């Protein structure tokens, strides 16, 4: 935007929201965990469990569908794409409290 957009140029989208929601990632967990149960005839599931702990401690960006939502999504922040600075984007933070609306393994 700062290098390529002409003064007064239009941006699409012009506003952006960052939202968060606890989601069920059972299919991903199954895909990444079940493969460790039989590695060339060896049960390596303890290693898979260790890797899963590391995986789920790291923030993840992924595509999810509404049926995976365990709660109502909340907006962390929204901003005008024309005026937001790089520094503002780097320092987004906040706390959120969710109420579980259905059961599932939260990721």
PDB file as gemmi writes it, atoms N, CA and C in Angstrom:
CRYST1    1.000    1.000    1.000  90.00  90.00  90.00 P 1                      
ATOM      1  N   UNK A   1       0.816  -1.179   0.000  1.00  0.00           N  
ATOM      2  CA  UNK A   1       0.000   0.000   0.000  1.00  0.00           C  
ATOM      3  C   UNK A   1       0.870   1.257   0.000  1.00  0.00           C  
ATOM      4  N   UNK A   2       1.867   1.315   0.847  1.00  0.00           N  
ATOM      5  CA  UNK A   2       2.692   2.518   0.954  1.00  0.00           C  
ATOM      6  C   UNK A   2       3.524   2.752  -0.301  1.00  0.00           C  
ATOM      7  N   UNK A   3       3.918   1.683  -0.993  1.00  0.00           N  
ATOM      8  CA  UNK A   3       4.759   1.832  -2.182  1.00  0.00           C  
ATOM      9  C   UNK A   3       3.973   1.886  -3.479  1.00  0.00           C  
ATOM     10  N   UNK A   4       2.827   1.206  -3.534  1.00  0.00           N  
ATOM     11  CA  UNK A   4       2.161   1.016  -4.828  1.00  0.00           C  
ATOM     12  C   UNK A   4       0.840   1.765  -5.005  1.00  0.00           C  
ATOM     13  N   UNK A   5       0.220   2.212  -3.939  1.00  0.00           N  
ATOM     14  CA  UNK A   5      -1.091   2.846  -4.070  1.00  0.00           C  
ATOM     15  C   UNK A   5      -0.937   4.344  -4.302  1.00  0.00           C  
ATOM     16  N   UNK A   6      -1.573   4.834  -5.365  1.00  0.00           N  
ATOM     17  CA  UNK A   6      -1.537   6.271  -5.650  1.00  0.00           C  
ATOM     18  C   UNK A   6      -2.274   7.022  -4.536  1.00  0.00           C  
ATOM     19  N   UNK A   7      -1.892   8.266  -4.255  1.00  0.00           N  
ATOM     20  CA  UNK A   7      -2.643   9.062  -3.287  1.00  0.00           C  
ATOM     21  C   UNK A   7      -4.123   9.108  -3.679  1.00  0.00           C  
ATOM     22  N   UNK A   8      -4.982   8.809  -2.709  1.00  0.00           N  
ATOM     23  CA  UNK A   8      -6.419   8.785  -2.966  1.00  0.00           C  
ATOM     24  C   UNK A   8      -6.905   7.506  -3.623  1.00  0.00           C  
ATOM     25  N   UNK A   9      -5.988   6.542  -3.858  1.00  0.00           N  
ATOM     26  CA  UNK A   9      -6.361   5.275  -4.490  1.00  0.00           C  
ATOM     27  C   UNK A   9      -7.279   4.451  -3.604  1.00  0.00           C  
ATOM     28  N   UNK A  10      -8.015   3.550  -4.200  1.00  0.00           N  
ATOM     29  CA  UNK A  10      -8.961   2.693  -3.484  1.00  0.00           C  
ATOM     30  C   UNK A  10      -8.298   1.373  -3.115  1.00  0.00           C  
ATOM     31  N   UNK A  11      -8.622   0.910  -1.919  1.00  0.00           N  
ATOM     32  CA  UNK A  11      -8.142  -0.396  -1.454  1.00  0.00           C  
ATOM     33  C   UNK A  11      -9.344  -1.286  -1.199  1.00  0.00           C  
ATOM     34  N   UNK A  12      -9.231  -2.532  -1.597  1.00  0.00           N  
ATOM     35  CA  UNK A  12     -10.276  -3.507  -1.321  1.00  0.00           C  
ATOM     36  C   UNK A  12      -9.628  -4.726  -0.705  1.00  0.00           C  
ATOM     37  N   UNK A  13      -9.942  -5.105   0.521  1.00  0.00           N  
ATOM     38  CA  UNK A  13     -10.895  -4.429   1.398  1.00  0.00           C  
ATOM     39  C   UNK A  13     -10.282  -3.170   1.993  1.00  0.00           C  
ATOM     40  N   UNK A  14     -11.127  -2.266   2.389  1.00  0.00           N  
ATOM     41  CA  UNK A  14     -10.644  -1.028   3.003  1.00  0.00           C  
ATOM     42  C   UNK A  14     -10.631  -1.127   4.522  1.00  0.00           C  
ATOM     43  N   UNK A  15     -11.345  -2.098   5.072  1.00  0.00           N  
ATOM     44  CA  UNK A  15     -11.336  -2.354   6.519  1.00  0.00           C  
ATOM     45  C   UNK A  15     -11.032  -3.829   6.735  1.00  0.00           C  
ATOM     46  N   UNK A  16     -10.457  -4.118   7.875  1.00  0.00           N  
ATOM     47  CA  UNK A  16     -10.102  -5.500   8.189  1.00  0.00           C  
ATOM     48  C   UNK A  16     -10.429  -5.772   9.650  1.00  0.00           C  
ATOM     49  N   UNK A  17     -10.906  -6.962   9.920  1.00  0.00           N  
ATOM     50  CA  UNK A  17     -11.166  -7.394  11.298  1.00  0.00           C  
ATOM     51  C   UNK A  17     -10.343  -8.637  11.581  1.00  0.00           C  
ATOM     52  N   UNK A  18      -9.787  -8.702  12.780  1.00  0.00           N  
ATOM     53  CA  UNK A  18      -9.098  -9.907  13.234  1.00  0.00           C  
ATOM     54  C   UNK A  18      -9.990 -10.519  14.305  1.00  0.00           C  
ATOM     55  N   UNK A  19     -10.430 -11.751  14.019  1.00  0.00           N  
ATOM     56  CA  UNK A  19     -11.357 -12.428  14.908  1.00  0.00           C  
ATOM     57  C   UNK A  19     -10.726 -13.704  15.423  1.00  0.00           C  
ATOM     58  N   UNK A  20     -11.232 -14.166  16.562  1.00  0.00           N  
ATOM     59  CA  UNK A  20     -10.727 -15.400  17.152  1.00  0.00           C  
ATOM     60  C   UNK A  20     -11.897 -16.220  17.670  1.00  0.00           C  
ATOM     61  N   UNK A  21     -11.672 -17.523  17.704  1.00  0.00           N  
ATOM     62  CA  UNK A  21     -12.706 -18.430  18.179  1.00  0.00           C  
ATOM     63  C   UNK A  21     -12.053 -19.776  18.480  1.00  0.00           C  
ATOM     64  N   UNK A  22     -12.387 -20.390  19.612  1.00  0.00           N  
ATOM     65  CA  UNK A  22     -11.907 -21.764  19.817  1.00  0.00           C  
ATOM     66  C   UNK A  22     -12.606 -22.672  18.807  1.00  0.00           C  
ATOM     67  N   UNK A  23     -11.844 -23.564  18.212  1.00  0.00           N  
ATOM     68  CA  UNK A  23     -12.389 -24.449  17.184  1.00  0.00           C  
ATOM     69  C   UNK A  23     -11.966 -25.889  17.447  1.00  0.00           C  
ATOM     70  N   UNK A  24     -12.734 -26.796  16.909  1.00  0.00           N  
ATOM     71  CA  UNK A  24     -12.398 -28.212  16.975  1.00  0.00           C  
ATOM     72  C   UNK A  24     -11.549 -28.550  15.755  1.00  0.00           C  
ATOM     73  N   UNK A  25     -10.395 -29.126  16.007  1.00  0.00           N  
ATOM     74  CA  UNK A  25      -9.491 -29.525  14.915  1.00  0.00           C  
ATOM     75  C   UNK A  25      -9.277 -31.038  14.965  1.00  0.00           C  
ATOM     76  N   UNK A  26     -10.365 -31.771  15.222  1.00  0.00           N  
ATOM     77  CA  UNK A  26     -10.267 -33.215  15.393  1.00  0.00           C  
ATOM     78  C   UNK A  26      -9.702 -33.908  14.156  1.00  0.00           C  
ATOM     79  N   UNK A  27     -10.109 -33.485  12.971  1.00  0.00           N  
ATOM     80  CA  UNK A  27      -9.615 -34.129  11.747  1.00  0.00           C  
ATOM     81  C   UNK A  27      -8.114 -33.910  11.589  1.00  0.00           C  
ATOM     82  N   UNK A  28      -7.647 -32.682  11.862  1.00  0.00           N  
ATOM     83  CA  UNK A  28      -6.219 -32.412  11.754  1.00  0.00           C  
ATOM     84  C   UNK A  28      -5.449 -33.217  12.797  1.00  0.00           C  
ATOM     85  N   UNK A  29      -5.984 -33.268  14.001  1.00  0.00           N  
ATOM     86  CA  UNK A  29      -5.321 -34.038  15.057  1.00  0.00           C  
ATOM     87  C   UNK A  29      -5.240 -35.508  14.651  1.00  0.00           C  
ATOM     88  N   UNK A  30      -6.346 -36.040  14.135  1.00  0.00           N  
ATOM     89  CA  UNK A  30      -6.351 -37.441  13.694  1.00  0.00           C  
ATOM     90  C   UNK A  30      -5.304 -37.667  12.611  1.00  0.00           C  
ATOM     91  N   UNK A  31      -5.257 -36.757  11.630  1.00  0.00           N  
ATOM     92  CA  UNK A  31      -4.291 -36.902  10.536  1.00  0.00           C  
ATOM     93  C   UNK A  31      -2.854 -36.884  11.040  1.00  0.00           C  
ATOM     94  N   UNK A  32      -2.578 -36.041  12.012  1.00  0.00           N  
ATOM     95  CA  UNK A  32      -1.194 -35.890  12.481  1.00  0.00           C  
ATOM     96  C   UNK A  32      -0.834 -36.841  13.605  1.00  0.00           C  
ATOM     97  N   UNK A  33      -1.824 -37.419  14.272  1.00  0.00           N  
ATOM     98  CA  UNK A  33      -1.540 -38.304  15.400  1.00  0.00           C  
ATOM     99  C   UNK A  33      -1.596 -39.780  15.004  1.00  0.00           C  
ATOM    100  N   UNK A  34      -2.604 -40.145  14.221  1.00  0.00           N  
ATOM    101  CA  UNK A  34      -2.797 -41.558  13.910  1.00  0.00           C  
ATOM    102  C   UNK A  34      -1.638 -42.157  13.131  1.00  0.00           C  
ATOM    103  N   UNK A  35      -0.941 -41.339  12.358  1.00  0.00           N  
ATOM    104  CA  UNK A  35       0.172 -41.871  11.561  1.00  0.00           C  
ATOM    105  C   UNK A  35       1.317 -42.381  12.441  1.00  0.00           C  
ATOM    106  N   UNK A  36       1.379 -41.949  13.699  1.00  0.00           N  
ATOM    107  CA  UNK A  36       2.449 -42.370  14.601  1.00  0.00           C  
ATOM    108  C   UNK A  36       2.170 -43.723  15.258  1.00  0.00           C  
ATOM    109  N   UNK A  37       0.949 -44.239  15.116  1.00  0.00           N  
ATOM    110  CA  UNK A  37       0.597 -45.505  15.765  1.00  0.00           C  
ATOM    111  C   UNK A  37       1.261 -46.696  15.088  1.00  0.00           C  
ATOM    112  N   UNK A  38       1.589 -46.545  13.809  1.00  0.00           N  
ATOM    113  CA  UNK A  38       2.231 -47.640  13.088  1.00  0.00           C  
ATOM    114  C   UNK A  38       3.242 -47.069  12.104  1.00  0.00           C  
ATOM    115  N   UNK A  39       4.494 -46.997  12.549  1.00  0.00           N  
ATOM    116  CA  UNK A  39       5.584 -46.527  11.694  1.00  0.00           C  
ATOM    117  C   UNK A  39       6.445 -47.747  11.384  1.00  0.00           C  
ATOM    118  N   UNK A  40       6.226 -48.302  10.202  1.00  0.00           N  
ATOM    119  CA  UNK A  40       6.924 -49.527   9.790  1.00  0.00           C  
ATOM    120  C   UNK A  40       6.812 -50.607  10.856  1.00  0.00           C  
ATOM    121  N   UNK A  41       5.604 -50.757  11.431  1.00  0.00           N  
ATOM    122  CA  UNK A  41       5.348 -51.801  12.420  1.00  0.00           C  
ATOM    123  C   UNK A  41       5.656 -51.413  13.847  1.00  0.00           C  
ATOM    124  N   UNK A  42       6.174 -50.218  14.082  1.00  0.00           N  
ATOM    125  CA  UNK A  42       6.495 -49.770  15.441  1.00  0.00           C  
ATOM    126  C   UNK A  42       5.465 -48.760  15.919  1.00  0.00           C  
ATOM    127  N   UNK A  43       5.074 -48.872  17.185  1.00  0.00           N  
ATOM    128  CA  UNK A  43       4.151 -47.907  17.795  1.00  0.00           C  
ATOM    129  C   UNK A  43       4.962 -46.706  18.267  1.00  0.00           C  
ATOM    130  N   UNK A  44       4.886 -45.618  17.526  1.00  0.00           N  
ATOM    131  CA  UNK A  44       5.628 -44.397  17.858  1.00  0.00           C  
ATOM    132  C   UNK A  44       4.696 -43.316  18.426  1.00  0.00           C  
ATOM    133  N   UNK A  45       3.517 -43.730  18.920  1.00  0.00           N  
ATOM    134  CA  UNK A  45       2.543 -42.757  19.401  1.00  0.00           C  
ATOM    135  C   UNK A  45       3.070 -41.865  20.527  1.00  0.00           C  
ATOM    136  N   UNK A  46       3.980 -42.320  21.427  1.00  0.00           N  
ATOM    137  CA  UNK A  46       4.524 -41.371  22.414  1.00  0.00           C  
ATOM    138  C   UNK A  46       5.257 -40.199  21.758  1.00  0.00           C  
ATOM    139  N   UNK A  47       5.970 -40.449  20.670  1.00  0.00           N  
ATOM    140  CA  UNK A  47       6.640 -39.374  19.945  1.00  0.00           C  
ATOM    141  C   UNK A  47       5.608 -38.447  19.315  1.00  0.00           C  
ATOM    142  N   UNK A  48       4.556 -39.025  18.755  1.00  0.00           N  
ATOM    143  CA  UNK A  48       3.488 -38.232  18.169  1.00  0.00           C  
ATOM    144  C   UNK A  48       2.819 -37.337  19.200  1.00  0.00           C  
ATOM    145  N   UNK A  49       2.648 -37.828  20.422  1.00  0.00           N  
ATOM    146  CA  UNK A  49       2.048 -37.025  21.488  1.00  0.00           C  
ATOM    147  C   UNK A  49       2.946 -35.838  21.832  1.00  0.00           C  
ATOM    148  N   UNK A  50       4.253 -36.059  21.875  1.00  0.00           N  
ATOM    149  CA  UNK A  50       5.200 -34.964  22.146  1.00  0.00           C  
ATOM    150  C   UNK A  50       5.147 -33.918  21.038  1.00  0.00           C  
ATOM    151  N   UNK A  51       5.099 -34.364  19.800  1.00  0.00           N  
ATOM    152  CA  UNK A  51       5.021 -33.434  18.674  1.00  0.00           C  
ATOM    153  C   UNK A  51       3.705 -32.666  18.687  1.00  0.00           C  
ATOM    154  N   UNK A  52       2.617 -33.321  19.089  1.00  0.00           N  
ATOM    155  CA  UNK A  52       1.312 -32.651  19.156  1.00  0.00           C  
ATOM    156  C   UNK A  52       1.329 -31.543  20.200  1.00  0.00           C  
ATOM    157  N   UNK A  53       1.981 -31.785  21.331  1.00  0.00           N  
ATOM    158  CA  UNK A  53       2.082 -30.750  22.363  1.00  0.00           C  
ATOM    159  C   UNK A  53       2.788 -29.528  21.789  1.00  0.00           C  
ATOM    160  N   UNK A  54       3.895 -29.749  21.088  1.00  0.00           N  
ATOM    161  CA  UNK A  54       4.614 -28.631  20.464  1.00  0.00           C  
ATOM    162  C   UNK A  54       3.759 -27.941  19.408  1.00  0.00           C  
ATOM    163  N   UNK A  55       3.063 -28.713  18.589  1.00  0.00           N  
ATOM    164  CA  UNK A  55       2.241 -28.172  17.523  1.00  0.00           C  
ATOM    165  C   UNK A  55       1.141 -27.272  18.078  1.00  0.00           C  
ATOM    166  N   UNK A  56       0.455 -27.737  19.110  1.00  0.00           N  
ATOM    167  CA  UNK A  56      -0.686 -26.998  19.633  1.00  0.00           C  
ATOM    168  C   UNK A  56      -0.289 -25.855  20.558  1.00  0.00           C  
ATOM    169  N   UNK A  57       0.994 -25.696  20.862  1.00  0.00           N  
ATOM    170  CA  UNK A  57       1.449 -24.542  21.641  1.00  0.00           C  
ATOM    171  C   UNK A  57       1.827 -23.374  20.737  1.00  0.00           C  
ATOM    172  N   UNK A  58       1.877 -23.621  19.449  1.00  0.00           N  
ATOM    173  CA  UNK A  58       2.261 -22.603  18.481  1.00  0.00           C  
ATOM    174  C   UNK A  58       1.008 -22.000  17.862  1.00  0.00           C  
ATOM    175  N   UNK A  59       0.929 -20.673  17.780  1.00  0.00           N  
ATOM    176  CA  UNK A  59      -0.239 -20.082  17.107  1.00  0.00           C  
ATOM    177  C   UNK A  59      -0.358 -20.624  15.685  1.00  0.00           C  
ATOM    178  N   UNK A  60      -1.593 -20.855  15.275  1.00  0.00           N  
ATOM    179  CA  UNK A  60      -1.830 -21.480  13.989  1.00  0.00           C  
ATOM    180  C   UNK A  60      -2.834 -20.639  13.193  1.00  0.00           C  
ATOM    181  N   UNK A  61      -2.549 -20.440  11.941  1.00  0.00           N  
ATOM    182  CA  UNK A  61      -3.497 -19.792  11.043  1.00  0.00           C  
ATOM    183  C   UNK A  61      -3.954 -20.856  10.068  1.00  0.00           C  
ATOM    184  N   UNK A  62      -5.255 -21.059  10.009  1.00  0.00           N  
ATOM    185  CA  UNK A  62      -5.781 -22.123   9.162  1.00  0.00           C  
ATOM    186  C   UNK A  62      -7.191 -21.749   8.723  1.00  0.00           C  
ATOM    187  N   UNK A  63      -7.690 -22.407   7.714  1.00  0.00           N  
ATOM    188  CA  UNK A  63      -9.063 -22.215   7.277  1.00  0.00           C  
ATOM    189  C   UNK A  63      -9.947 -23.180   8.056  1.00  0.00           C  
ATOM    190  N   UNK A  64     -11.029 -22.668   8.601  1.00  0.00           N  
ATOM    191  CA  UNK A  64     -11.983 -23.499   9.323  1.00  0.00           C  
ATOM    192  C   UNK A  64     -13.386 -23.191   8.816  1.00  0.00           C  
ATOM    193  N   UNK A  65     -14.287 -24.103   9.073  1.00  0.00           N  
ATOM    194  CA  UNK A  65     -15.685 -23.912   8.686  1.00  0.00           C  
ATOM    195  C   UNK A  65     -16.510 -23.680   9.950  1.00  0.00           C  
ATOM    196  N   UNK A  66     -17.647 -23.011   9.826  1.00  0.00           N  
ATOM    197  CA  UNK A  66     -18.461 -22.710  11.012  1.00  0.00           C  
ATOM    198  C   UNK A  66     -18.837 -23.929  11.844  1.00  0.00           C  
ATOM    199  N   UNK A  67     -18.933 -25.109  11.240  1.00  0.00           N  
ATOM    200  CA  UNK A  67     -19.278 -26.292  12.028  1.00  0.00           C  
ATOM    201  C   UNK A  67     -18.159 -26.681  12.996  1.00  0.00           C  
ATOM    202  N   UNK A  68     -16.969 -26.122  12.828  1.00  0.00           N  
ATOM    203  CA  UNK A  68     -15.864 -26.386  13.742  1.00  0.00           C  
ATOM    204  C   UNK A  68     -15.847 -25.419  14.939  1.00  0.00           C  
ATOM    205  N   UNK A  69     -16.623 -24.353  14.881  1.00  0.00           N  
ATOM    206  CA  UNK A  69     -16.648 -23.369  15.963  1.00  0.00           C  
ATOM    207  C   UNK A  69     -17.193 -24.012  17.242  1.00  0.00           C  
ATOM    208  N   UNK A  70     -16.519 -23.789  18.352  1.00  0.00           N  
ATOM    209  CA  UNK A  70     -16.995 -24.260  19.652  1.00  0.00           C  
ATOM    210  C   UNK A  70     -17.630 -23.121  20.443  1.00  0.00           C  
ATOM    211  N   UNK A  71     -17.567 -21.923  19.908  1.00  0.00           N  
ATOM    212  CA  UNK A  71     -18.070 -20.730  20.565  1.00  0.00           C  
ATOM    213  C   UNK A  71     -18.389 -19.696  19.492  1.00  0.00           C  
ATOM    214  N   UNK A  72     -18.981 -18.600  19.903  1.00  0.00           N  
ATOM    215  CA  UNK A  72     -19.223 -17.493  18.981  1.00  0.00           C  
ATOM    216  C   UNK A  72     -17.914 -16.744  18.753  1.00  0.00           C  
ATOM    217  N   UNK A  73     -17.520 -16.493  17.495  1.00  0.00           N  
ATOM    218  CA  UNK A  73     -16.289 -15.730  17.232  1.00  0.00           C  
ATOM    219  C   UNK A  73     -16.392 -14.320  17.807  1.00  0.00           C  
ATOM    220  N   UNK A  74     -15.269 -13.821  18.310  1.00  0.00           N  
ATOM    221  CA  UNK A  74     -15.184 -12.463  18.853  1.00  0.00           C  
ATOM    222  C   UNK A  74     -14.153 -11.671  18.057  1.00  0.00           C  
ATOM    223  N   UNK A  75     -14.384 -10.377  17.953  1.00  0.00           N  
ATOM    224  CA  UNK A  75     -13.454  -9.501  17.238  1.00  0.00           C  
ATOM    225  C   UNK A  75     -12.375  -9.011  18.196  1.00  0.00           C  
ATOM    226  N   UNK A  76     -11.125  -9.286  17.865  1.00  0.00           N  
ATOM    227  CA  UNK A  76      -9.997  -8.793  18.655  1.00  0.00           C  
ATOM    228  C   UNK A  76      -9.728  -7.335  18.316  1.00  0.00           C  
ATOM    229  N   UNK A  77      -9.721  -7.026  17.038  1.00  0.00           N  
ATOM    230  CA  UNK A  77      -9.507  -5.647  16.599  1.00  0.00           C  
ATOM    231  C   UNK A  77     -10.000  -5.496  15.169  1.00  0.00           C  
ATOM    232  N   UNK A  78     -10.280  -4.277  14.788  1.00  0.00           N  
ATOM    233  CA  UNK A  78     -10.524  -3.981  13.385  1.00  0.00           C  
ATOM    234  C   UNK A  78      -9.840  -2.657  13.074  1.00  0.00           C  
ATOM    235  N   UNK A  79      -9.504  -2.466  11.809  1.00  0.00           N  
ATOM    236  CA  UNK A  79      -8.740  -1.278  11.454  1.00  0.00           C  
ATOM    237  C   UNK A  79      -9.003  -0.870  10.021  1.00  0.00           C  
ATOM    238  N   UNK A  80      -8.696   0.380   9.752  1.00  0.00           N  
ATOM    239  CA  UNK A  80      -8.804   0.969   8.423  1.00  0.00           C  
ATOM    240  C   UNK A  80      -7.510   0.656   7.676  1.00  0.00           C  
ATOM    241  N   UNK A  81      -7.593  -0.075   6.606  1.00  0.00           N  
ATOM    242  CA  UNK A  81      -6.399  -0.497   5.858  1.00  0.00           C  
ATOM    243  C   UNK A  81      -5.636   0.676   5.252  1.00  0.00           C  
ATOM    244  N   UNK A  82      -6.295   1.801   5.048  1.00  0.00           N  
ATOM    245  CA  UNK A  82      -5.617   2.983   4.500  1.00  0.00           C  
ATOM    246  C   UNK A  82      -4.673   3.619   5.518  1.00  0.00           C  
ATOM    247  N   UNK A  83      -5.029   3.538   6.807  1.00  0.00           N  
ATOM    248  CA  UNK A  83      -4.297   4.308   7.813  1.00  0.00           C  
ATOM    249  C   UNK A  83      -3.490   3.497   8.808  1.00  0.00           C  
ATOM    250  N   UNK A  84      -3.696   2.199   8.887  1.00  0.00           N  
ATOM    251  CA  UNK A  84      -2.989   1.402   9.886  1.00  0.00           C  
ATOM    252  C   UNK A  84      -1.491   1.373   9.554  1.00  0.00           C  
ATOM    253  N   UNK A  85      -0.678   1.423  10.601  1.00  0.00           N  
ATOM    254  CA  UNK A  85       0.772   1.385  10.407  1.00  0.00           C  
ATOM    255  C   UNK A  85       1.305  -0.023  10.648  1.00  0.00           C  
ATOM    256  N   UNK A  86       2.504  -0.286  10.133  1.00  0.00           N  
ATOM    257  CA  UNK A  86       3.143  -1.575  10.378  1.00  0.00           C  
ATOM    258  C   UNK A  86       3.315  -1.818  11.868  1.00  0.00           C  
ATOM    259  N   UNK A  87       3.703  -0.793  12.590  1.00  0.00           N  
ATOM    260  CA  UNK A  87       3.903  -0.923  14.035  1.00  0.00           C  
ATOM    261  C   UNK A  87       2.609  -1.310  14.739  1.00  0.00           C  
ATOM    262  N   UNK A  88       1.502  -0.713  14.339  1.00  0.00           N  
ATOM    263  CA  UNK A  88       0.214  -1.065  14.945  1.00  0.00           C  
ATOM    264  C   UNK A  88      -0.130  -2.527  14.681  1.00  0.00           C  
ATOM    265  N   UNK A  89       0.171  -3.011  13.492  1.00  0.00           N  
ATOM    266  CA  UNK A  89      -0.102  -4.406  13.171  1.00  0.00           C  
ATOM    267  C   UNK A  89       0.792  -5.356  13.966  1.00  0.00           C  
ATOM    268  N   UNK A  90       2.020  -4.950  14.219  1.00  0.00           N  
ATOM    269  CA  UNK A  90       2.961  -5.797  14.976  1.00  0.00           C  
ATOM    270  C   UNK A  90       2.614  -5.878  16.454  1.00  0.00           C  
ATOM    271  N   UNK A  91       1.881  -4.907  16.951  1.00  0.00           N  
ATOM    272  CA  UNK A  91       1.644  -4.849  18.399  1.00  0.00           C  
ATOM    273  C   UNK A  91       0.194  -5.136  18.780  1.00  0.00           C  
ATOM    274  N   UNK A  92      -0.545  -5.787  17.913  1.00  0.00           N  
ATOM    275  CA  UNK A  92      -1.927  -6.150  18.251  1.00  0.00           C  
ATOM    276  C   UNK A  92      -1.899  -7.158  19.390  1.00  0.00           C  
ATOM    277  N   UNK A  93      -2.658  -6.887  20.420  1.00  0.00           N  
ATOM    278  CA  UNK A  93      -2.757  -7.826  21.543  1.00  0.00           C  
ATOM    279  C   UNK A  93      -4.107  -7.621  22.211  1.00  0.00           C  
ATOM    280  N   UNK A  94      -4.456  -8.535  23.050  1.00  0.00           N  
ATOM    281  CA  UNK A  94      -5.709  -8.415  23.780  1.00  0.00           C  
ATOM    282  C   UNK A  94      -6.033  -9.707  24.481  1.00  0.00           C  
ATOM    283  N   UNK A  95      -7.041  -9.648  25.321  1.00  0.00           N  
ATOM    284  CA  UNK A  95      -7.517 -10.829  26.024  1.00  0.00           C  
ATOM    285  C   UNK A  95      -8.973 -11.040  25.649  1.00  0.00           C  
ATOM    286  N   UNK A  96      -9.344 -12.294  25.553  1.00  0.00           N  
ATOM    287  CA  UNK A  96     -10.714 -12.633  25.188  1.00  0.00           C  
ATOM    288  C   UNK A  96     -11.192 -13.753  26.090  1.00  0.00           C  
ATOM    289  N   UNK A  97     -12.470 -13.757  26.383  1.00  0.00           N  
ATOM    290  CA  UNK A  97     -13.079 -14.841  27.159  1.00  0.00           C  
ATOM    291  C   UNK A  97     -14.189 -15.443  26.305  1.00  0.00           C  
ATOM    292  N   UNK A  98     -14.147 -16.738  26.131  1.00  0.00           N  
ATOM    293  CA  UNK A  98     -15.130 -17.441  25.321  1.00  0.00           C  
ATOM    294  C   UNK A  98     -15.990 -18.328  26.207  1.00  0.00           C  
ATOM    295  N   UNK A  99     -17.225 -18.508  25.810  1.00  0.00           N  
ATOM    296  CA  UNK A  99     -18.146 -19.432  26.477  1.00  0.00           C  
ATOM    297  C   UNK A  99     -18.377 -20.585  25.514  1.00  0.00           C  
ATOM    298  N   UNK A 100     -18.032 -21.791  25.955  1.00  0.00           N  
ATOM    299  CA  UNK A 100     -18.205 -22.960  25.091  1.00  0.00           C  
ATOM    300  C   UNK A 100     -19.688 -23.185  24.829  1.00  0.00           C  
ATOM    301  N   UNK A 101     -20.025 -23.335  23.555  1.00  0.00           N  
ATOM    302  CA  UNK A 101     -21.413 -23.556  23.162  1.00  0.00           C  
ATOM    303  C   UNK A 101     -21.651 -24.980  22.683  1.00  0.00           C  
ATOM    304  N   UNK A 102     -20.568 -25.712  22.436  1.00  0.00           N  
ATOM    305  CA  UNK A 102     -20.703 -27.131  22.089  1.00  0.00           C  
ATOM    306  C   UNK A 102     -19.425 -27.847  22.475  1.00  0.00           C  
ATOM    307  N   UNK A 103     -19.509 -29.169  22.556  1.00  0.00           N  
ATOM    308  CA  UNK A 103     -18.361 -29.974  22.969  1.00  0.00           C  
ATOM    309  C   UNK A 103     -17.425 -30.224  21.796  1.00  0.00           C  
ATOM    310  N   UNK A 104     -16.162 -30.443  22.118  1.00  0.00           N  
ATOM    311  CA  UNK A 104     -15.175 -30.777  21.107  1.00  0.00           C  
ATOM    312  C   UNK A 104     -13.792 -30.571  21.684  1.00  0.00           C  
ATOM    313  N   UNK A 105     -12.796 -31.112  21.017  1.00  0.00           N  
ATOM    314  CA  UNK A 105     -11.407 -30.901  21.408  1.00  0.00           C  
ATOM    315  C   UNK A 105     -10.992 -29.537  20.901  1.00  0.00           C  
ATOM    316  N   UNK A 106     -10.668 -28.658  21.805  1.00  0.00           N  
ATOM    317  CA  UNK A 106     -10.317 -27.279  21.421  1.00  0.00           C  
ATOM    318  C   UNK A 106      -8.877 -27.222  20.957  1.00  0.00           C  
ATOM    319  N   UNK A 107      -8.651 -26.521  19.850  1.00  0.00           N  
ATOM    320  CA  UNK A 107      -7.299 -26.323  19.344  1.00  0.00           C  
ATOM    321  C   UNK A 107      -6.962 -24.850  19.420  1.00  0.00           C  
TER     322      UNK A 107                                                      
END                                                                             
